[in-house]
């Protein structure tokens, strides 16, 4: 099966040995996004802004792959403080409609660049 690299300047460039996303058939694996502004590569200020930026980044990569957040079937969210989970739910409520993606939320000790939140996703399109 053919593997296609997905890349867009509307999301932060990869800061390591990974791709923004890979498309394999109708499935797209979106790498973890933190709250980096793609233009400045600086973290958004504060948890609320970082959560919004994470989903903006995922949306940009999803669209570059030919899909949208509506095509996300699995979402993983990593928070350095689970007290912010309600804010994640609030933002997701504005961006996702039923059927909502399957989801995991995990508390972690730290994230790259001192980020407070990260999310990755699996998307199925075209099938």
C-alpha positions in Angstrom: 0.0 0.0 0.0 1.2 3.5 -0.9 2.3 5.8 1.9 1.9 9.6 1.2 3.5 12.3 3.4 1.1 15.1 4.3 2.6 18.5 4.9 1.2 22.0 5.2 2.8 25.4 6.1 -0.5 26.2 8.0 0.7 23.9 10.8 4.0 23.9 12.6 6.9 22.2 10.7 8.0 19.0 12.3 10.5 19.6 15.0 12.0 16.1 14.9 12.2 12.9 12.8 8.5 12.6 11.9 6.0 13.8 9.4 3.0 16.1 10.1 0.8 13.2 8.9 0.9 10.0 6.7 -1.9 8.9 4.5 -2.1 5.1 3.9 -5.1 4.4 1.7 -8.1 6.1 3.2 -6.5 6.4 6.7 -4.5 9.4 7.8 -2.3 9.3 10.9 -1.9 12.8 12.2 1.2 13.4 14.4 0.9 15.1 17.7 0.4 18.8 17.6 1.2 21.2 20.4 0.2 24.8 20.7 2.8 26.2 18.4 2.0 29.1 16.0 3.1 27.9 12.6 4.3 31.4 11.6 6.4 32.1 14.6 7.0 28.5 16.0 6.3 30.0 19.5 3.9 28.5 21.9 0.5 30.2 22.4 0.3 31.9 25.7 -1.6 29.9 28.3 -3.7 26.8 28.3 -6.8 28.1 26.7 -4.9 29.5 23.7 -2.8 26.4 23.5 -5.8 24.1 23.3 -7.3 26.2 20.5 -4.0 26.3 18.6 -3.6 22.5 18.9 -7.0 22.0 17.2 -6.3 24.7 14.6 -3.0 22.8 13.8 -4.8 19.4 13.6 -7.5 21.0 11.4 -4.8 22.4 9.0 -3.1 19.0 8.7 -6.5 17.2 8.2 -7.4 19.6 5.4 -4.0 19.2 3.8 -4.7 15.5 3.7 -8.0 16.1 1.9 -10.3 15.7 5.0 -11.5 17.7 7.9 -12.0 17.3 11.7 -15.3 15.6 10.9 -13.3 12.7 9.5 -11.4 12.1 12.7 -12.3 8.7 14.2 -9.7 8.6 17.1 -8.2 11.4 19.1 -5.6 11.2 21.8 -5.1 14.2 24.1 -2.2 14.7 26.5 -2.4 17.2 29.3 0.2 18.2 31.8 -2.7 19.0 34.2 -6.0 17.1 33.9 -7.8 20.0 35.5 -7.9 21.5 32.0 -9.9 18.6 30.6 -13.1 20.6 30.8 -11.6 23.3 28.6 -10.7 20.6 26.1 -14.3 19.4 26.1 -15.5 23.0 25.6 -13.3 23.6 22.6 -14.1 20.2 21.1 -17.8 21.0 21.5 -17.3 23.9 19.1 -15.3 21.8 16.5 -16.8 18.3 16.5 -20.3 17.0 15.9 -21.8 13.6 16.6 -20.7 11.0 16.1 -17.8 12.2 18.2 -14.4 10.5 17.6 -13.3 7.9 20.0 -10.9 9.6 22.5 -8.4 9.1 25.2 -7.2 11.8 27.6 -3.9 11.2 29.4 -2.1 13.1 32.1 1.6 13.4 31.4 4.5 14.8 33.3 5.8 17.0 30.5 5.5 17.7 26.7 7.9 19.0 24.1 8.9 22.7 24.4 7.1 23.0 27.7 3.6 22.7 26.1 0.6 22.2 28.3 -1.4 20.1 25.8 -0.8 17.9 22.8 -3.2 15.9 20.6 -2.8 13.4 17.8 -5.5 11.8 15.6 -6.5 9.1 13.1 -8.7 10.1 10.3 -10.5 8.1 7.7 -11.4 9.8 4.4 -12.8 9.0 1.0 -13.8 5.4 1.9 
